[in-house]
């Protein structure tokens, strides 16, 4: 208990669960767990969801759990897939707040303190997001993406929603959530959007449409990106058009569920095409892929949508 005493941890009920889904993450897991353990606030639980790793991941997780009573390890006997492992973490949580920490990402030391403070200050908010730093391990470049949050309460609600949608990133999924609306939102995506590609964007979208996202540039989330891919698109242009159509269909369905005026819904419906262009696939890319396929040419790959 020496570490727990040093950080002032007490075995009491907490309102936050931090989940670490991992598969064969031996290269990054130790640093990730230290990153979480060294937060300025210590009253939260940490659960490692080991998706049947075959490297040293189980040993690293077990060592940290032995050192820190906040840490619990869930070890899968077989790999259940990336998304089911993510969703299970939310489903299992019993706390008011929830956050994922990817093994290759980095939080600033005040991440938990600042985002939890934002959610406590806004009981209507589903999601609190930090400033985002993108670190390319391929290009050896780092850039910071500005966060236009929180928006002024004097700004009309519809305009706040549109501005937040325009600025949003799929990485906002890694902010801090209220657990119950997050689980509901994720289930709606799993039920209504049949592919993995940019499904994270559609989870975040449900909070955006309800003006239920707050944020601050004070805490930061550093996302390291390289050659790894979370998901693949269909190989054919027709398959990619189908994915785009499913994305757009889901957006329109969610707008239809909103409790707002018909005029506001009409504006949001009109904005869906632009949102899909930024966060799913550009129509220009769809046209280019279709033409290349018809001409027997090889089109270039995806533009950046994350």
C-alpha positions as CSV (number, residue, x, y, z in Angstrom):
1,X,0.0,0.0,0.0
2,X,3.0,2.3,0.0
3,X,2.1,3.8,-3.4
4,X,-1.5,4.2,-2.4
5,X,-0.4,6.0,0.8
6,X,1.9,8.3,-1.2
7,X,-0.8,9.5,-3.5
8,X,-3.4,9.7,-0.8
9,X,-5.7,7.0,-2.2
10,X,-8.4,5.6,0.0
11,X,-10.4,2.5,-0.6
12,X,-13.7,4.4,-1.1
13,X,-16.3,4.6,-3.8
14,X,-15.2,6.7,-6.7
15,X,-17.2,8.4,-9.5
16,X,-14.7,7.6,-12.3
17,X,-13.6,4.5,-14.1
18,X,-10.6,4.7,-16.5
19,X,-10.5,1.7,-18.9
20,X,-7.4,0.6,-20.7
21,X,-8.3,-1.8,-23.6
22,X,-5.2,-3.5,-24.9
23,X,-4.0,-6.3,-27.2
24,X,-0.3,-7.1,-27.3
25,X,0.6,-3.7,-25.9
26,X,3.9,-4.6,-24.2
27,X,5.7,-1.7,-25.8
28,X,3.4,1.0,-24.4
29,X,1.4,-0.4,-21.5
30,X,3.9,0.3,-18.8
31,X,4.2,4.0,-19.7
32,X,0.4,4.3,-20.2
33,X,-0.4,2.9,-16.7
34,X,2.2,5.2,-15.1
35,X,0.7,8.1,-17.1
36,X,-2.7,7.3,-15.5
37,X,-1.4,6.6,-12.0
38,X,0.5,9.9,-11.8
39,X,-2.6,12.1,-12.3
40,X,-2.9,15.0,-9.9
41,X,-6.2,13.5,-8.6
42,X,-6.1,9.9,-7.5
43,X,-9.7,9.0,-6.6
44,X,-10.7,6.9,-9.6
45,X,-10.6,3.2,-10.6
46,X,-8.4,1.8,-13.4
47,X,-9.4,-1.4,-15.3
48,X,-7.1,-3.0,-17.9
49,X,-9.1,-5.0,-20.5
50,X,-6.5,-7.5,-21.9
51,X,-7.9,-8.9,-25.1
52,X,-6.1,-12.2,-24.9
53,X,-2.6,-10.7,-25.5
54,X,0.2,-13.2,-26.4
55,X,3.1,-10.9,-25.4
56,X,4.2,-9.5,-22.0
57,X,1.0,-7.5,-21.5
58,X,-0.5,-9.7,-18.8
59,X,2.7,-9.6,-16.7
60,X,3.0,-5.8,-17.0
61,X,-0.7,-5.3,-16.1
62,X,-0.3,-7.7,-13.1
63,X,2.7,-5.9,-11.8
64,X,0.9,-2.5,-11.8
65,X,-2.2,-4.1,-10.2
66,X,0.1,-5.5,-7.4
67,X,1.5,-2.0,-6.8
68,X,-1.7,0.1,-7.0
69,X,-5.0,-1.0,-5.4
70,X,-6.9,1.1,-7.9
71,X,-6.0,-1.2,-10.7
72,X,-8.0,-4.3,-11.7
73,X,-7.2,-6.6,-14.7
74,X,-9.8,-8.3,-16.9
75,X,-8.1,-11.0,-19.0
76,X,-10.0,-12.4,-21.9
77,X,-9.4,-16.1,-22.6
78,X,-9.8,-15.3,-26.3
79,X,-9.8,-12.2,-28.4
80,X,-13.3,-10.8,-28.7
81,X,-12.4,-8.0,-31.2
82,X,-11.5,-4.4,-30.7
83,X,-15.0,-2.8,-30.5
84,X,-16.5,-5.5,-28.2
85,X,-13.6,-5.0,-25.8
86,X,-14.2,-1.2,-25.8
87,X,-17.9,-1.5,-25.3
88,X,-17.6,-4.1,-22.6
89,X,-15.5,-1.6,-20.6
90,X,-18.4,0.9,-20.6
91,X,-21.0,-1.8,-19.9
92,X,-19.0,-3.1,-16.9
93,X,-18.5,0.3,-15.3
94,X,-20.7,1.4,-12.4
95,X,-19.4,4.9,-11.9
96,X,-21.0,8.1,-13.0
97,X,-18.0,9.1,-15.2
98,X,-15.9,7.0,-17.6
99,X,-12.9,7.4,-19.9
100,X,-10.8,5.2,-22.1
101,X,-7.0,5.5,-22.2
102,X,-5.4,4.0,-25.2
103,X,-2.0,2.4,-24.5
104,X,-0.2,4.6,-27.0
105,X,-1.7,7.9,-26.0
106,X,-0.6,10.4,-23.3
107,X,-2.7,12.5,-20.9
108,X,-1.4,15.7,-19.2
109,X,-1.2,15.3,-15.5
110,X,-4.3,17.4,-14.9
111,X,-6.5,15.5,-17.4
112,X,-8.7,13.8,-14.8
113,X,-9.0,16.8,-12.6
114,X,-9.9,19.3,-15.3
115,X,-12.3,17.2,-17.3
116,X,-14.1,15.8,-14.2
117,X,-14.5,19.4,-13.0
118,X,-16.1,20.4,-16.3
119,X,-18.6,17.5,-16.1
120,X,-19.5,18.3,-12.5
121,X,-20.1,21.9,-13.4
122,X,-22.5,21.0,-16.2
123,X,-24.9,18.2,-15.2
124,X,-26.4,18.3,-18.7
125,X,-23.1,17.5,-20.4
126,X,-22.4,14.0,-21.7
127,X,-18.8,14.6,-22.7
128,X,-15.8,16.8,-21.7
129,X,-13.0,17.0,-24.2
130,X,-9.4,18.2,-23.8
131,X,-7.0,20.0,-26.1
132,X,-5.6,17.6,-28.7
133,X,-2.0,17.2,-29.7
134,X,-1.3,15.0,-32.7
135,X,2.1,13.4,-32.8
136,X,3.1,11.7,-36.1
137,X,5.5,8.8,-35.4
138,X,6.1,8.5,-39.2
139,X,6.7,12.2,-40.1
140,X,8.2,13.1,-36.7
141,X,5.9,16.1,-36.4
142,X,3.6,17.4,-33.7
143,X,0.7,19.7,-34.1
144,X,-1.9,21.1,-31.7
145,X,-5.5,21.3,-32.7
146,X,-7.4,24.3,-31.2
147,X,-10.4,23.5,-29.1
148,X,-13.3,26.0,-29.5
149,X,-14.9,25.0,-26.3
150,X,-16.6,25.9,-24.1
151,X,-18.8,28.1,-26.4
152,X,-20.5,31.1,-24.9
153,X,-23.9,30.6,-23.4
154,X,-24.9,33.8,-25.3
155,X,-24.3,32.0,-28.6
156,X,-27.6,30.5,-29.9
157,X,-27.9,26.8,-29.1
158,X,-28.1,25.8,-32.8
159,X,-25.0,27.8,-33.7
160,X,-23.2,26.2,-30.8
161,X,-24.1,22.7,-32.1
162,X,-23.0,23.6,-35.6
163,X,-19.7,25.0,-34.4
164,X,-19.0,22.0,-32.2
165,X,-19.8,19.6,-35.1
166,X,-17.4,21.5,-37.4
167,X,-14.6,21.4,-34.9
168,X,-15.2,17.8,-33.6
169,X,-12.7,14.9,-34.1
170,X,-13.1,11.2,-33.7
171,X,-10.5,11.4,-31.0
172,X,-13.0,13.2,-28.8
173,X,-14.3,9.7,-28.0
174,X,-11.3,9.6,-25.6
175,X,-12.5,12.5,-23.5
176,X,-14.4,12.0,-20.3
177,X,-18.0,10.8,-20.5
178,X,-21.0,10.4,-18.3
179,X,-21.3,6.6,-18.4
180,X,-25.0,6.1,-19.0
181,X,-25.5,8.3,-22.0
182,X,-22.2,7.0,-23.5
183,X,-23.5,3.4,-23.2
184,X,-26.8,4.3,-24.8
185,X,-25.0,6.2,-27.6
186,X,-22.6,3.3,-28.3
187,X,-25.5,0.8,-28.4
188,X,-27.3,3.0,-30.9
189,X,-24.3,3.0,-33.2
190,X,-23.8,-0.7,-33.0
191,X,-27.5,-1.2,-33.8
192,X,-27.8,1.4,-36.6
193,X,-24.4,1.6,-38.3
194,X,-23.2,-1.8,-39.6
195,X,-19.5,-1.0,-40.0
196,X,-16.6,-0.1,-37.8
197,X,-15.2,2.7,-40.0
198,X,-15.6,6.1,-38.1
199,X,-18.2,4.6,-35.8
200,X,-16.5,6.6,-33.0
201,X,-17.5,9.8,-34.8
202,X,-21.1,8.7,-34.6
203,X,-20.9,8.1,-30.9
204,X,-19.6,11.6,-30.3
205,X,-22.2,13.0,-32.8
206,X,-25.0,12.1,-30.4
207,X,-23.6,14.3,-27.7
208,X,-22.8,17.1,-30.2
209,X,-26.4,17.2,-31.5
210,X,-27.7,17.7,-28.0
211,X,-25.2,20.5,-27.1
212,X,-23.9,18.1,-24.5
213,X,-20.2,18.6,-25.1
214,X,-18.0,20.8,-23.0
215,X,-14.2,21.2,-23.0
216,X,-11.0,23.0,-22.2
217,X,-7.6,23.5,-23.7
218,X,-6.0,23.3,-20.2
219,X,-5.7,19.5,-20.1
220,X,-4.3,17.8,-23.2
221,X,-4.5,14.5,-24.9
222,X,-1.6,13.5,-27.1
223,X,-2.5,11.1,-29.8
224,X,0.4,9.2,-31.4
225,X,-0.4,8.2,-35.0
226,X,1.6,6.0,-37.3
227,X,1.0,3.3,-39.9
228,X,-1.5,1.4,-37.7
229,X,-5.1,1.2,-38.9
230,X,-8.1,0.6,-36.7
231,X,-10.4,-0.3,-39.5
232,X,-10.4,-1.0,-43.3
233,X,-12.8,0.3,-45.9
234,X,-14.4,-2.0,-48.5
235,X,-12.2,-2.6,-51.5
236,X,-14.8,-1.5,-54.1
237,X,-16.1,2.0,-54.8
238,X,-19.6,0.6,-54.4
239,X,-18.8,-0.7,-51.0
240,X,-17.4,2.7,-49.9
241,X,-20.5,4.5,-51.2
242,X,-22.6,2.2,-49.1
243,X,-20.6,3.1,-46.0
244,X,-21.0,6.8,-46.8
245,X,-24.8,6.2,-47.2
246,X,-25.0,4.4,-43.9
247,X,-23.1,7.2,-42.2
248,X,-25.4,9.9,-43.6
249,X,-28.5,7.8,-42.8
250,X,-27.5,7.5,-39.2
251,X,-26.9,11.2,-38.9
252,X,-30.3,12.0,-40.3
253,X,-32.0,9.5,-38.0
254,X,-30.3,11.0,-34.9
255,X,-31.4,14.5,-36.0
256,X,-35.0,13.2,-36.3
257,X,-34.8,12.0,-32.6
258,X,-34.0,15.5,-31.3
259,X,-36.3,17.5,-29.2
260,X,-36.0,20.8,-31.1
261,X,-37.9,22.8,-33.6
262,X,-38.5,21.7,-37.1
263,X,-36.6,24.7,-38.4
264,X,-33.5,23.7,-36.3
265,X,-33.8,20.1,-37.6
266,X,-34.0,21.4,-41.2
267,X,-30.7,23.3,-40.7
268,X,-29.0,20.2,-39.1
269,X,-30.3,17.9,-41.9
270,X,-28.8,20.4,-44.4
271,X,-25.5,20.3,-42.6
272,X,-25.1,16.5,-42.7
273,X,-23.6,16.4,-46.2
274,X,-20.8,18.8,-45.1
275,X,-20.3,16.8,-41.8
276,X,-20.0,13.6,-43.7
277,X,-17.6,15.2,-46.1
278,X,-15.3,16.1,-43.2
279,X,-15.8,13.1,-40.9
280,X,-16.6,10.1,-43.1
281,X,-15.5,10.4,-46.8
282,X,-15.3,13.3,-49.2
283,X,-17.8,13.1,-52.1
284,X,-14.9,14.0,-54.4
285,X,-13.0,10.9,-53.2
286,X,-16.1,8.7,-53.8
287,X,-16.3,10.1,-57.4
288,X,-12.5,9.6,-57.9
289,X,-12.6,6.0,-56.7
290,X,-15.6,5.2,-58.9
291,X,-14.0,6.7,-62.0
292,X,-10.7,5.0,-61.3
293,X,-12.5,1.6,-60.8
294,X,-14.3,2.0,-64.1
295,X,-11.2,3.0,-66.0
296,X,-9.2,0.2,-64.4
297,X,-6.9,2.6,-62.6
298,X,-5.6,2.6,-59.0
299,X,-6.9,5.6,-57.0
300,X,-5.0,7.1,-54.2
301,X,-5.9,6.1,-50.6
302,X,-8.0,7.9,-48.0
303,X,-7.8,11.5,-47.2
304,X,-7.6,12.4,-43.5
305,X,-11.0,12.4,-41.7
306,X,-9.9,11.8,-38.2
